[in-house]
Amino acid sequence: MYSVCFCSIKSMELKVDYLDEERANSLENSLLEFEGEGALDPYDSDYVPPISIRCVSQDEVDQLPSIGLDEAVFDIADCVEADLEENLEAPSAASIPVFPIHDQVLVESDLINQQACIAYSKSLLQMANFLQLPLSKCHYSDHSTGTYCDGHPPFHVKSRPRGTALIIEWFCPRGHKLWSWNSQPKLKYGMQGGDFMLSTNILLSGNNFSKIALLFRFMNIRMVTSKTFYSVQGTYCLKSIQQFWEEKRNAIIKKLQSKDRVVALADGRMDSPGHSAMCCTYTTMDLDTMDIISVVNVDKRWVGYKSGVMEKAAFIQTFDSLTKEVNIKEIVTDAHVQIAALMHPERGRYKDQAITHSLDVWHAAKNLTKKLHAVGMISGQKLILGWIKDIVNHFWYACQHTSTREEFMDVWKGVLHHVTGEHEWGFGRCFHAPLAENPDKELIPHGSAAHVALSRIVLNQRWLKDIEKLLTFRTTAELESFQNHILMYAGKRFAFSFGVYEARTLLAALDYNHHNHRPVHVNIKGQVSHKRVYNKKSQRYSVHTVKETKDYGYIPELQTRILEKRLSSAGGLPKRRSIQADDPRALGPLSGISPPPTAELVQTQQRRGQDLCDT
């Protein structure tokens, strides 16, 4: 029973001091009420006005506090009488401020491109201790006893780390938590935004977890666990990167489909040197735009654990796919024997494709240099060493200015006369202008051991059988530059699972294509900027044009895709991630042999210097 004032129907005045619940809700003390002004509409015969049954004492009832779910279902009162323990009064709603809730990430823009910083815990605590909560007393209440805390300021401030974040909490003198603040916004299912973005951007920037974790350890910054990193990477990043690359690649392919003739540069790269390679990345570039148009990765387990045939398998996959998408008329590769066999015009797998197979003239020039240097190191043939540069440049000139095998041989064989000082002979002559005498360069006598050795190289039929493939004068130097670019994302000193390695190579391709057409940098004088680079091998400087700084403009879009995958997920991070059917790990260990138990290895392994009798 609550003390109120109410009235009856007749007098509109309540004659009792207490509200009788049964009487107040009785139909005898009620009337019909039409909702809203002008509810009755005489012009509409079908109109039914909204009416309701109203207690006469409704005005007084409206002044009563409403019953919430806690009291209606759980029988927990929101207020207590004034004569409870310690005679404490319930704080009014106006006296309890509304504290900000934890910052939530609801859409991608809540996190992407948001500014972050490094803050020290000591500095944050200094600020938190200086601030005062807008509370005159603790607002904690014990629902079981109905008592209220009498804690008054000053309130205590404590901090605790969680992942890479810091949580600051305010407590009253009796230990009741008044409010907590997190230095990072939260995602669905409780993960912190900074932890998620750190795990994502370690991969997107080409870094690896162990090195970043060591950096954080040196700076005494809390780090996400390796389990969290690998789980975020595998659950949200890998597929998003692959889909993002396919979208960007499809846009490039669509432009190339309007061209009648596409010249493709192709080259393979192993993830580690020697026969220990696990993956082969075969990359294809369009000659005109210098854009990467295909990246194919092949795992060693897909080719019967034979690393020597990975490049061939990757080339087949690349060729079969690209020839269906664009009109390739010429493909340029290095002198890989297996690929040359596939492109053989009479016996090759692709002999009916009518596609020209060209070889990289730069690789041919390097191989020629190696052969000349090798024979020049032999006793009695050292005169060749002084002519290597001239001979290789002559080869370069012959490939550039001839179009048939006969034309090439006429020019190429002239070098055997040139090194002896003979510039006109029989039916031929050198094409250079008159040369000044160079006393420092010794001529190679005709018929000498050095001249005979040089003749064997120049006229070697095995080396000359594919010379037509060099006369298109193509080089994959730009593509080799991209292969070095992959080292930023997938260094050969680090091992990655196949899915992660593939994602890293695709990130390298995205980076390369996005920044491929950057404008050159112009200094304050309006001049194009250049830098010199020293080559230890040639012991010479070369000049490179400086381009504008990379902007990585595609990264926010890729971050958004990854974050969107998390926000739209139906759950948090999976406790265990199963191996997909297309994952080469499903075929077994990379070695092809199941590893024995570690305890067994400890028992059987013999260390260097250990006495055999001790084993």
Secondary structure, DSSP 8 states (H G I E B T S, - for coil): --B-----TTTSS--SSB--HHHHT-GGGEEEEE-STT---TT-TT----EEEEETTHHHHHTS----HHHHHS---S---TTSGGG-----GGGS-------B--SGGGTTT-------HHHHHHHHHHS--S-SS---EETTTTEE----SS-EEEEEEETTEEEEEEE-TT--EEEEEESS-B-GGG-BHHHHHHHHHHHHTT--HHHHHHHHHHTT-----HHHHHHHIIIIIHHHHHHHHHHHHHHHHHHHTT-S-EEEEEEEEESSSGGG--EEEEEEEETTT--EEEEEEEEGGGGTT-GGGHHHHHHHHHHHHHHHHS-EEEEEE---HHHHHHT-TTTSTTTTS--EEEEBHHHHHHHHHHHHHHHHTSTT-GGGGGGHHHHHHHHHHHHHH--SHHHHHHHHTHHHHHTTT--EETTEE--S------TTS----TTSHHHHHHHHHHT-HHHHTTGGGGTT-B--HHHHHHHHHHTTTS-TTS---HHHHHHHHHHHHHHHHHHTT--B-B-TTS-B-EEEEEETTTTEEEEEE-B-----TTHHHHHHHHHHHHHT-SSS--SS----TT-GGGG--TTSS----HHHHHHH---TT--GGG-
